Amino acid sequence: MNAFFVLIVFLSFILQASYTSIPLLPGVLLLLYLFKRAEWVFVFALVLGVLLDIVLVRKIGISSLFFIGFLTIISIYERKLEIYTKEFVGIVSFLGGVGYLLILGESNVLLQAGLGSLMSVLLFLCVKRWFAKSMIAL
């Protein structure tokens, strides 16, 4: 499962950095936090955000601050909400994508956030199905 997440994070980073402006990393980081529930995900989000800003020639720290804030909000509401559902993943990744795109000043925010959310839900369903026995009690 670790190798799978490393591959997914690497592919989403490469796609977002070079090919598309769809916010893939907020959804992938959300899934990584949901399935791993570890503090190192925050450090990973910080490093990915800085690398993404460097590659896309933006002010360094914008993406990493958003990713860490996004994951912090998820961790705060983790005990209050049912987080292991496709509805939660869809809504939160959509809201995260909208926030990320608005901070960056992108256009077509709702369409791009909707596509990113759809990809996050599909990835969530695949991970939940393929790795059901090795996950934390869901």
Disulfide bonds with the S-S distance in Angstrom:
none
